[in-house]
Amino acid sequence: MYLCANVASTVEEGQTLLGIHATSQKALKEAVAKLNKMSSIVRKWSEASC
C-alpha cells in the first residue's frame, strides 16, 4: 500500500517540476502529454497491484 502512495506522490512531484522547467508551450504540452500517458499506466499498475 505504501509503495502505491509513494508512486502517486512521485508522479505529482514530476508534474510540478515539468511545469516549472518547461521552457516553451510546445515543450510543456509534449511533456504533459507524455506524463499523462505515464500516469495512467502507473495508475493502472498501482490499482492492479494494491
C-alpha angles and dihedrals in degrees: 000000000000091000092056093049089048092052091050093051091047090054090050092050089050091054091052093048092048090051091052097044102040106112099196139026091247093052090046094051092048092047093048092048091051092045093049089052090049092046093054090050091048091046092052090046094049093046090051095047100040 
